[in-house]
Amino acid sequence: MELKDKVALITGSSRGIGKATAIRFAKAGAKIIINYLNSEAKANQLVKEIKKIGSDAIAIKCDVSNENDVKNMVDKTIKEFGKIDILVNNAGIVYDVPLFQKTVSQWKRTFEVNLVGIFLCSKYVSNHMLKRGSGVIVNISSTNGINNTDPTSADYDASKSGIINLTKNLASELAPKIRVNSIAPGWIDTDMNKDLPKDLLKAELENVFMKRFGKPEEIAAAALFLASDDASYITGSTLIVDGGHK
């Protein structure tokens, strides 16, 4: 099993890509920390599901943009499992609002969760990893951070671009003991996309070479690869998982 006896903290993991990653890592032998902010029932249900798989898990409420919350989450994790081997920075939000109708508070919140959250989690988890001499961080970015798609997501795009840049800086700062990479998913079938206009989704589908949207499990598979020893010489990179895109 690729992650046998590893401990993985996955932010925003009560649903979507985070949930799929938690399940995939658990099946690979890892103990899982499910981080949530609002979805307590879903988080607790996922803990039960992971225990049925045969691994162990706990759920911790934490706003990743709140420094004290992050410190407490890391402390609780180490108290429960004794270590953190893998951090997957997955938590993210988006406001689908026309560009100039977005409020300053929405812009700030997008950056606080999507980018500051990664900084804070990486800061406090890597401090622990460095003391142990090893660790892996996987950041979930987006192809929106590489190619602009729609001005309504300008703040989201900018935050995801920042993740790719931050990944390179973290990789440089934390090498050689800690590897840091990011994944840039394309269109994935998640709750985040379910309320978008159907004509937009149809048009975007035509641009995907594979003629379908990706599944959260396919991003989880990429995360598993980057978190495993099979990716031992990969750091500072961004893996695009988008089914091919025009």
C-alpha positions in Angstrom: 0.0 0.0 0.0 1.5 3.3 -1.2 0.7 5.3 2.0 0.8 2.6 4.7 1.3 4.1 8.1 1.2 7.6 6.8 -0.9 10.4 8.3 -2.6 12.8 5.8 -4.2 16.1 6.7 -6.6 17.1 3.9 -8.3 20.5 4.0 -11.8 21.0 2.8 -12.3 17.3 2.7 -15.9 16.7 3.7 -17.0 16.7 0.0 -15.9 16.9 -3.6 -12.2 16.5 -4.5 -11.2 16.6 -0.8 -13.6 13.7 0.0 -12.4 11.6 -2.9 -8.8 12.2 -1.9 -9.5 11.2 1.7 -11.1 7.9 0.5 -8.3 7.2 -2.0 -5.6 7.9 0.6 -7.4 5.7 3.2 -7.5 2.8 0.8 -3.8 3.3 0.2 -3.2 2.8 4.0 -3.1 6.4 5.3 -4.8 7.7 8.5 -6.8 10.7 7.6 -7.7 14.1 9.1 -10.9 15.4 7.6 -11.0 19.2 7.8 -14.3 21.0 7.4 -15.8 24.4 8.2 -19.6 24.1 7.8 -20.3 20.5 6.8 -19.9 18.7 10.2 -22.4 16.0 9.4 -20.7 15.1 6.1 -17.3 15.1 7.8 -18.4 12.8 10.5 -20.1 10.5 8.0 -16.8 10.4 6.0 -14.9 9.4 9.2 -17.3 6.4 9.5 -16.8 5.5 5.9 -13.0 5.6 6.2 -13.1 3.4 9.3 -15.2 0.9 7.4 -12.4 0.8 4.8 -10.1 -0.3 7.6 -8.1 2.9 8.3 -8.5 5.6 10.9 -9.8 9.1 10.7 -10.9 12.1 12.8 -12.8 15.3 11.8 -11.6 18.7 12.8 -13.4 22.0 12.3 -11.1 24.7 11.1 -11.2 27.9 9.1 -8.0 27.6 7.1 -7.7 31.4 6.9 -7.7 31.7 10.7 -4.2 31.3 12.1 -5.3 30.2 15.5 -7.7 27.6 14.0 -4.8 26.2 11.9 -2.5 26.0 14.8 -5.1 24.2 16.8 -5.9 21.8 13.9 -2.2 20.9 13.6 -1.8 20.4 17.4 -4.9 18.2 17.6 -3.6 16.1 14.7 -0.2 15.5 16.2 -1.8 14.8 19.6 -4.1 12.2 18.0 -1.7 10.5 15.5 1.8 11.7 16.5 2.8 13.1 13.2 1.7 14.6 9.8 3.4 13.0 6.7 1.2 14.5 4.0 -0.7 17.8 3.7 -3.2 18.3 0.9 -4.3 21.9 0.7 -7.7 21.5 -1.0 -10.0 24.0 0.7 -11.3 26.6 -1.6 -14.3 28.8 -2.5 -15.6 30.7 -5.5 -18.1 33.5 -5.9 -19.8 33.3 -9.3 -20.7 37.0 -9.6 -20.1 39.4 -12.5 -16.7 41.0 -12.2 -17.7 44.5 -11.2 -20.5 43.3 -9.0 -18.1 41.5 -6.7 -17.6 43.1 -3.4 -14.2 43.8 -1.7 -15.2 41.4 1.0 -15.8 38.7 -1.6 -12.3 39.3 -3.1 -10.7 39.3 0.3 -12.5 36.1 1.3 -11.5 34.3 -1.9 -7.8 35.1 -1.3 -8.0 34.4 2.4 -9.3 30.9 1.9 -7.7 29.9 -1.4 -4.3 31.4 -0.9 -3.7 32.6 2.7 -5.1 29.2 3.9 -2.4 27.3 2.0 0.3 29.6 3.4 -0.9 29.1 7.0 -1.4 25.3 6.7 1.9 24.9 5.0 3.7 27.1 7.5 2.5 25.2 10.6 2.6 21.7 9.1 6.0 22.1 7.5 7.4 23.3 10.8 6.5 19.8 12.2 7.6 18.0 9.0 11.0 19.7 9.1 11.6 18.5 12.6 10.9 15.0 11.5 13.0 15.4 8.4 10.4 14.6 5.7 7.0 15.4 4.3 4.9 16.0 1.2 2.6 18.9 0.4 0.1 18.8 -2.5 -1.8 22.0 -3.3 -5.0 22.0 -5.3 -4.9 24.8 -7.8 -6.9 25.0 -11.1 -6.4 25.4 -14.8 -8.1 28.8 -14.1 -4.8 29.8 -12.7 -3.1 29.1 -16.0 -5.8 30.2 -18.6 -8.5 32.8 -18.0 -11.9 31.4 -18.8 -14.5 34.0 -17.6 -14.3 37.4 -15.9 -16.8 36.3 -13.4 -14.1 34.2 -11.8 -11.3 36.8 -11.9 -10.7 36.7 -8.2 -10.8 32.8 -8.2 -8.4 32.8 -11.2 -6.0 35.1 -9.5 -6.0 33.1 -6.3 -5.3 29.8 -8.2 -2.5 31.5 -10.2 -1.1 32.5 -6.8 -1.2 28.9 -5.6 1.0 27.8 -8.5 3.5 30.5 -7.8 3.4 29.8 -4.0 4.0 26.1 -4.7 7.3 26.9 -6.4 8.4 29.1 -3.6 7.4 26.6 -0.9 9.3 23.9 -2.9 12.4 26.0 -2.9 12.1 27.0 0.7 11.4 23.5 2.1 13.7 21.4 -0.1 15.2 18.9 0.1 13.3 17.5 3.1 9.8 18.4 1.9 8.4 18.0 -1.6 5.7 20.5 -2.7 3.7 20.2 -5.8 0.3 21.4 -7.1 -2.5 19.9 -9.2 -4.4 22.1 -11.7 -7.8 20.4 -12.3 -9.9 21.4 -15.3 -13.6 21.0 -15.3 -14.5 18.5 -12.6 -18.0 17.2 -11.7 -18.3 18.7 -8.2 -20.8 20.7 -6.2 -18.9 23.9 -6.9 -19.9 23.6 -10.6 -23.5 22.3 -10.2 -25.2 25.7 -10.3 -23.4 27.2 -13.2 -25.4 28.0 -16.3 -26.1 24.9 -18.4 -25.2 26.7 -21.7 -21.8 27.6 -20.2 -21.1 24.0 -19.1 -22.2 22.7 -22.6 -19.9 25.1 -24.3 -17.0 24.2 -22.1 -17.6 20.5 -22.6 -17.0 21.0 -26.3 -13.6 22.3 -25.5 -12.5 19.2 -23.6 -10.7 16.6 -25.7 -12.1 13.8 -23.6 -15.6 15.1 -24.2 -16.6 14.8 -20.5 -15.9 16.5 -17.2 -13.4 14.8 -14.8 -14.4 12.9 -11.7 -13.1 13.9 -8.2 -11.6 10.4 -8.0 -9.3 11.3 -11.0 -7.9 14.2 -9.1 -7.5 12.0 -6.1 -5.5 9.6 -8.1 -3.1 12.4 -9.2 -2.8 13.5 -5.6 -2.0 10.0 -4.5 0.8 9.8 -7.1 2.4 13.1 -6.0 2.1 12.1 -2.3 3.7 8.7 -2.8 7.3 7.7 -3.2 6.7 7.2 -6.9 7.0 11.0 -7.2 10.2 11.2 -5.1 12.0 13.3 -7.6 9.2 15.7 -8.3 8.9 19.0 -6.5 7.9 22.6 -7.5 5.7 21.2 -10.3 2.1 21.7 -11.4 0.3 18.6 -12.8 -2.5 19.6 -15.2 -5.4 17.2 -15.1 -8.1 18.6 -17.5 -8.9 15.9 -20.0 -7.1 18.0 -22.6 -8.5 21.5 -23.4 -8.5 23.7 -26.5 
